[in-house]
């Protein structure tokens, strides 16, 4: 088993003002940070440059054009693999997640070696829009169908620790959506590859005046198309998934 050597990957698009607080907390916990500048305008790019100057642990990966959150995370994980990191802690730059949980998630990744994904299961306060909660329930229902399991408790929370080698291998061999479908699709495809999942509750807020990059119509259409593709992929893998489910029941897992 490779040595435990984690880093953080932060996709950034239009969240330059909230980025410093996230980086400050990550550096406090001793994590090297890969910030992916996803084709930002000049003002956000300057915010990122200031973060780079302020924090010695920050390295910048830059996209000339915006690719979407998934494209940014993909670049960050592949860069982490090239640098020899064992785990990549995906954290959003918008300040929604409880950053005090960082050391706990890192410890859980270390305890489980390099084979499991450690994911956040969001616990919301009253700030969450009802439409987001409904959409999340629908997506998670489809993910349970696509994996023939309930192992993936939540497929949309962007607070997770990936095993780098396994994830980079999938990213190099499968064309995964580069925008808001990424967080969902990568988990389903890693499940199909036999990767295990561990979920822990995570407090999530929607700050007043926060910037959302979710495009209500376009991204919902893209998510629907993705679920269609994954459902077809599930049918193709049905014998494997049924056998995996049978083996788990037989072993009482």
Protein Blocks (a to p, Z undefined) as FASTA:
>chain_A
ZZdddddddddehilmmmmmmmmmmmmnopacddddehiafklmmmmmmmmmmpmkbccd
ddfbdebjklmmmmmmmmmmmnopabdcdddfkopacfklmmmmmmmmmmnojmbccddd
ddddfkbcfklmmmmmmmmmmmmmmnopakbmblkbccdcddfklmmmmmmmpccdfblm
lmmmmmmmmmmnopacddddddddddehiacfbdfklmmmmmmmmmmmmmmmmmmmmmmm
mmmmmmmmmnoZZ
